[in-house]
Amino acid sequence: MSTEVVPEHRRDWRSALSVYRHPRVIGMLFLGFAAGLPLLLVGGTFTAWLRDLGVELAAIGFLSWVGMAHSIKIFWAPVVDRMPLPFLTRLLGRRRAWMILAQGVIALGLLGIALTDPREQLWLVAVWAVLTAFGSATQDIAIDAYRIEAVSRDRQGAMAASYIFGYRVALLAAGAGALHLAAVGDWSLSYGVMAALMAVGVITTLIIREPEVIIDGGTRQLEQRVVDYLDRTRHRGWRRRFTAWFISAVVCPFADFWHRYGRTALLVLLFVALFRISDIFMGVMANPFYLDLGFTKTEIANVAAAFGLAMTLTGAALGGLLVMRFGITRMLIATACLAPLTNLTFSWLAGLGPELYGLVFAIMADNISGGVAISVFIAYLSSLTNSAYTATQYALFSSIMTLPGQFLAGFTGLLAEQVGWVWFFVSSALVGLPAIVLAVLIARLANPDRMVRPGRLDDGDG
């Protein structure tokens, strides 16, 4: 079977809950851990280590640029999508081969950081950090592609929830865990243990089964045009091979998306860009808001960080269940509405003042709805891809997803100073209204529960 059509009927709650017993959903928990572990180790934890050892702030600032690897991964996603790795691809398959290579690079980079003193060889630390960051971004590309190809569309919400849970646990390990290890031992011990923890990803990659996908007829016709074009040119030898690869790996993913969605493709991309803009817009100012309102650092840590994490994970698990029960389309509209509404709870909190029950309620509402939205939206982005170009197309969508919000977030401080906290959060809610309108239009013109997702062959359990 070359295509997948999701049935119109929805499952009952019991069968919907059973999705979390699916072996590939369970496996995604550990892959999520492997994906989340390197992030802080070349980010917040990394800068804390450098400062603790007396490295100058200017150098620390420049070294923070290594994290940009995740923002530019679209540039080498086509390579991960299409280039086989000698020996590894034949042994493991195209997705697992890139995963195992990236995990090895991450472990090597972390071990290199552990064994290098930045006070004596800061340049070498920078090399190891860059290596780790690019390995992490490459692993993300491969894991995203595997997650999309491994299961059917209705299980994508559960896969996203499982991934988010593992990812968040890894952030705790790489953040608080690494700091505690450095406190009882030293930073070399801390980074050495983190390098060893990458074995979680390696073992999982070796256990899981490569997803089986095929190239559907429409994709074959699209790529045949590449062959026909090259036959009409004078390209020969390496020029012909490179041109064929470039068109197939870089041009065809975008042409395929446009071919499947037509003019609606612009609407879809606009929706992807605006869906999370309300949350990103207000998120930058959250901690300054708590402090300005009069909450202590301990209260912020306990409620906004620890309790907030638990609520996000609860929301993510609930999102996976709701996608399984009601489908992607209904949940897209629901979560598009929830984001602005929950932002208004912070306007209420701004008027209430530093009351702990108010902070608990606002964090509960915002983080549960945010967790649900993440699971639903990841499932939606997954439904947009063609398995022939999964890595490239998903990297494009995930980049577009955060770009407008991050750009506008740069102006949030000025807005908060001008209008005050109550109206700032009202403004953040208003920013989310276009996403609601676009969600309704998507449901009418490009319903993800009715669109055919090409290329997935089976839904194996391994």
C-alpha positions in Angstrom: 0.0 0.0 0.0 1.6 3.2 -1.1 -0.6 5.8 0.5 -2.3 6.3 3.8 -5.9 7.6 4.2 -7.0 8.3 7.7 -10.5 6.9 8.4 -13.3 9.4 9.1 -14.5 7.6 12.2 -12.6 8.4 15.5 -11.6 5.8 18.1 -13.1 5.5 21.6 -11.1 6.7 24.6 -9.8 3.2 25.5 -8.4 2.5 22.1 -7.0 6.0 21.9 -5.1 5.5 25.2 -3.6 2.3 23.8 -1.5 4.4 21.5 1.0 5.0 24.3 1.7 1.2 24.4 2.9 1.2 20.8 6.6 0.1 20.7 7.6 3.0 18.4 5.9 5.5 20.6 7.8 4.1 23.6 11.0 4.2 21.6 10.5 7.8 20.8 10.7 8.6 24.5 14.4 7.6 24.5 15.1 9.2 21.2 13.6 12.4 22.6 16.0 12.1 25.5 19.0 11.8 23.1 17.8 14.8 21.2 17.3 17.0 24.2 20.6 16.1 26.0 23.1 18.1 24.0 21.0 21.3 23.8 22.0 22.9 27.2 25.4 21.3 27.1 26.4 23.8 24.4 23.9 26.4 25.7 23.1 27.4 29.2 25.1 24.8 31.0 28.1 25.5 28.7 28.1 29.2 29.5 27.8 28.5 33.2 30.8 26.2 33.0 32.9 28.8 31.1 32.0 31.6 33.6 32.6 29.4 36.6 36.2 28.8 35.3 36.7 32.5 34.8 36.4 32.8 31.0 35.7 36.4 29.9 32.1 37.4 29.2 33.0 38.6 25.7 34.3 35.2 24.8 31.3 33.5 26.3 29.0 35.7 24.2 30.8 34.7 21.0 30.8 31.0 21.9 27.0 31.2 22.4 26.8 31.3 18.5 27.4 27.6 18.4 23.7 27.1 19.1 22.9 28.6 15.7 23.4 25.2 14.2 19.8 24.3 15.0 18.6 27.4 13.2 20.4 26.7 9.9 19.9 22.9 9.7 17.7 23.4 6.7 20.9 23.9 4.7 22.2 20.3 5.2 18.8 18.6 5.7 18.8 17.5 2.0 22.1 15.7 2.5 20.6 13.8 5.5 17.5 13.0 3.4 19.3 11.7 0.3 23.0 10.9 0.9 23.7 7.3 2.0 26.5 6.7 4.5 29.1 4.1 3.5 28.5 0.8 5.3 26.1 2.3 7.9 23.2 2.9 5.5 23.4 -0.6 4.1 23.5 -2.0 7.7 21.0 0.2 9.5 18.9 2.1 6.8 19.0 5.8 5.9 17.4 7.2 9.1 19.1 5.1 11.7 22.5 5.4 9.9 22.4 9.2 10.3 21.1 8.9 13.9 24.0 6.7 14.9 26.6 8.9 13.2 25.2 12.1 14.8 25.1 10.4 18.2 28.7 9.3 17.9 29.7 12.9 17.0 27.8 14.3 20.0 29.4 11.9 22.4 32.8 12.6 20.9 32.3 16.4 21.2 31.1 16.2 24.8 34.0 13.9 25.8 36.3 16.4 24.1 34.9 19.3 26.1 35.2 17.2 29.3 38.9 16.6 28.7 39.8 20.2 27.6 40.5 23.1 29.9 39.1 26.4 28.5 41.5 28.5 30.5 44.4 27.0 28.5 42.8 25.9 25.1 39.6 27.9 24.6 39.9 27.5 20.8 39.8 23.7 21.2 36.7 23.9 23.5 35.1 26.0 20.7 35.9 23.3 18.2 34.4 20.5 20.4 31.3 22.7 21.0 30.7 23.4 17.3 31.1 19.6 16.6 28.6 18.8 19.3 26.1 21.5 18.1 26.2 20.3 14.5 25.9 16.7 15.6 22.9 17.6 17.7 21.2 19.5 14.8 21.9 16.6 12.5 20.4 14.1 15.0 17.3 16.3 15.2 16.9 16.1 11.4 17.2 12.3 11.3 14.9 11.8 14.4 12.2 14.1 13.0 12.3 12.2 9.8 12.1 8.8 11.5 9.2 10.0 13.8 7.1 11.0 10.8 7.8 7.9 8.8 7.5 5.3 11.5 3.8 5.5 12.3 0.5 6.5 10.8 -0.8 10.1 11.0 -3.2 9.5 13.9 -0.3 8.3 16.0 1.8 11.4 15.3 0.4 13.3 18.3 1.4 10.4 20.6 4.9 10.3 19.0 5.3 14.0 19.6 4.1 13.7 23.2 6.6 10.9 23.9 9.4 12.9 22.2 8.6 16.0 24.2 8.6 14.0 27.5 12.0 12.5 26.8 13.3 15.8 25.6 12.3 17.7 28.7 13.8 15.0 31.0 17.0 15.4 29.1 16.9 19.1 29.7 16.7 18.5 33.4 19.6 16.1 33.2 21.7 18.5 31.2 20.8 21.5 33.3 20.2 20.8 37.0 21.9 17.3 36.7 25.1 18.6 35.1 25.3 21.4 37.6 24.9 19.1 40.6 27.6 16.7 39.2 29.9 19.7 38.8 29.2 20.8 42.4 30.1 17.4 43.9 32.9 16.6 41.5 34.1 18.9 38.7 33.1 20.0 35.2 35.1 17.2 33.6 33.1 14.6 35.5 29.9 16.4 34.6 30.5 16.5 30.8 32.0 12.9 30.9 28.8 11.6 32.4 26.7 13.5 29.8 28.8 12.0 27.0 28.1 8.5 28.5 24.4 9.2 28.6 24.3 9.5 24.8 24.4 5.7 25.0 20.6 5.9 25.6 20.2 7.2 22.0 22.7 4.8 20.5 21.1 1.7 22.1 17.6 2.9 21.1 18.7 3.4 17.5 20.2 -0.1 17.4 16.9 -1.6 18.8 14.3 0.2 16.7 13.5 -0.9 13.2 14.0 1.3 10.1 10.6 2.6 8.8 9.6 1.2 5.5 8.6 3.8 3.0 8.1 3.9 -0.8 8.2 6.6 -3.4 4.7 7.2 -4.7 3.8 7.6 -8.4 3.5 11.4 -8.3 7.0 11.7 -6.7 8.5 9.4 -9.3 7.0 11.5 -12.1 8.4 14.6 -10.6 11.9 13.1 -10.4 11.6 11.7 -13.9 11.4 15.3 -15.1 14.9 15.7 -13.6 16.2 12.8 -15.7 14.5 14.1 -18.8 15.9 17.6 -18.2 19.4 16.3 -17.8 19.1 14.2 -21.0 18.4 17.4 -22.9 21.6 19.1 -21.5 25.2 18.7 -22.1 25.9 17.8 -18.5 28.1 14.8 -18.2 30.2 13.1 -15.5 30.4 14.8 -12.1 28.4 17.8 -13.3 25.5 15.6 -14.3 25.6 13.6 -11.0 25.8 16.8 -8.9 23.0 18.5 -10.8 20.8 15.4 -10.5 21.4 15.2 -6.8 20.9 18.9 -6.2 17.6 19.0 -8.1 16.3 15.8 -6.5 17.4 16.7 -2.9 16.9 20.5 -2.8 14.5 21.5 -5.6 12.1 18.6 -5.6 11.1 18.7 -1.9 9.8 22.3 -2.4 8.3 21.5 -5.9 6.5 18.4 -4.4 5.0 20.5 -1.6 3.7 23.1 -4.1 2.5 20.4 -6.4 0.4 18.7 -3.7 -1.1 21.9 -2.2 -1.2 24.3 -5.2 -2.1 27.9 -4.2 -3.1 26.6 -0.8 0.6 26.0 -0.1 1.0 29.8 0.7 -1.9 29.6 3.1 -0.4 26.5 4.8 3.1 28.2 5.2 1.4 31.4 6.6 -0.4 29.2 9.1 2.8 27.4 10.1 4.5 30.8 10.6 1.7 32.3 12.7 0.3 29.3 14.8 2.7 29.7 17.7 3.3 33.4 17.4 1.1 34.3 20.5 3.0 31.9 22.8 6.5 33.0 21.6 5.5 36.7 21.7 4.6 36.5 25.4 7.1 33.9 26.5 10.1 36.2 26.2 8.7 38.5 28.9 7.4 35.9 31.2 10.2 35.9 33.8 10.7 39.7 33.9 6.9 39.9 34.4 7.0 37.6 37.4 9.8 39.5 39.0 8.2 42.9 38.3 5.0 41.7 39.9 6.8 40.8 43.1 7.2 37.0 43.0 10.4 35.7 44.6 13.0 33.7 42.6 12.1 30.6 44.7 8.4 30.9 43.8 9.2 31.4 40.1 11.5 28.3 40.2 9.0 26.1 42.0 5.9 27.2 40.1 6.9 28.5 36.7 9.8 26.1 36.2 9.1 22.8 38.1 5.3 22.9 38.2 5.2 24.4 34.7 7.3 21.5 33.3 4.9 19.0 34.8 1.9 20.8 33.3 3.6 21.0 29.9 4.3 17.3 29.9 0.7 16.6 31.0 -0.6 18.8 28.1 1.7 17.1 25.6 0.4 13.6 26.7 -3.1 14.9 26.5 -2.5 16.4 23.0 -1.4 13.0 21.7 -4.5 11.4 23.1 -6.8 14.1 21.7 -5.3 13.8 18.2 -5.9 10.0 18.4 -9.5 10.6 19.5 -10.6 13.6 17.5 -8.1 14.0 14.6 -5.7 16.8 13.8 -8.1 19.3 12.2 -10.4 19.8 15.2 -7.5 20.1 17.6 -5.7 22.6 15.4 -8.7 24.9 15.7 -9.1 24.3 19.4 -5.5 24.9 20.3 -5.4 28.0 18.0 -8.2 29.4 20.2 -6.6 28.3 23.5 -3.3 30.2 23.0 -4.8 33.7 23.1 -7.3 32.8 25.8 -4.7 31.5 28.1 -2.5 34.6 27.5 -5.4 36.6 29.0 -4.9 34.8 32.4 -1.6 36.7 32.7 -3.5 40.0 32.2 -5.7 38.8 35.1 -2.6 38.0 37.1 -1.1 41.4 36.4 -4.2 43.0 38.0 -4.3 40.5 40.8 -0.8 41.0 42.0 1.8 38.6 43.5 -0.7 36.0 44.7 0.7 32.5 44.5 -2.7 30.9 43.6 -2.9 33.3 40.7 0.5 32.3 39.4 -0.4 28.6 39.8 -3.6 29.0 37.9 -2.0 31.0 35.1 0.9 28.6 34.7 -1.4 25.6 34.8 -3.7 27.1 32.0 -0.8 28.3 29.8 1.5 25.3 30.1 -1.2 22.6 29.7 -2.6 24.3 26.6 0.9 24.9 25.3 1.8 21.2 25.8 -1.4 20.2 23.9 -0.6 22.7 21.1 3.0 21.4 20.7 1.8 17.8 20.3 -1.0 18.8 17.9 1.2 21.1 15.8 4.0 18.6 15.5 1.5 16.0 14.3 0.2 18.6 11.8 3.7 19.5 10.5 4.3 15.7 10.1 1.2 15.3 8.0 2.5 17.9 5.5 5.5 15.9 4.5 6.2 13.4 1.7 8.3 10.5 3.0 10.6 10.9 0.0 11.7 14.3 1.4 10.7 14.1 5.1 13.9 15.5 6.6 14.1 18.5 4.2 10.4 19.4 4.3 10.1 19.1 8.1 13.3 21.2 8.6 11.7 23.9 6.5 8.4 23.9 8.4 10.1 23.8 11.8 12.3 26.8 10.8 9.3 28.8 9.6 7.4 27.9 12.7 9.5 30.1 15.0 10.9 32.8 12.8 8.1 35.4 12.9 7.6 35.0 16.6 11.3 35.3 17.4 11.5 38.4 15.3 8.5 40.1 16.9 9.7 39.0 20.4 12.6 41.5 20.0 10.1 44.4 20.3 8.2 43.0 23.3 10.2 44.9 25.9 9.4 48.2 24.3 5.7 47.3 24.1 5.6 46.2 27.8 7.2 49.5 28.8 4.7 51.6 26.8 1.4 49.9 27.6 2.0 48.1 30.9 1.7 44.4 31.7 -2.1 44.1 31.6 -2.3 45.4 28.0 0.9 43.7 27.0 -0.7 40.3 27.5 -3.9 41.5 25.9 -1.8 42.5 22.9 -0.1 39.0 22.9 -3.6 37.5 22.7 -4.6 39.7 19.8 -1.5 38.7 17.9 -2.9 35.1 18.0 -6.2 35.9 16.3 -5.0 35.5 12.7 -4.0 31.9 13.5 -7.6 31.1 14.5 -8.9 32.4 11.2 -6.2 30.5 9.3 -6.9 27.2 11.2 -10.6 27.4 10.1 -9.5 28.1 6.5 -7.0 25.1 6.7 -9.9 22.9 7.8 -11.9 23.9 4.8 -9.2 24.0 2.1 -6.5 21.6 3.2 -8.0 19.4 5.9 -5.0 17.3 7.2 -7.3 14.4 8.2 -8.5 14.0 4.6 -5.3 14.8 2.7 -3.3 11.7 1.5 0.2 11.5 3.0 2.4 9.8 0.3 5.1 7.4 0.9 4.5 5.5 4.2 4.4 1.8 3.6 3.6 0.2 6.9 3.1 0.8 10.6 5.4 -1.8 12.0 5.9 -2.4 15.7 9.7 -2.5 15.9 
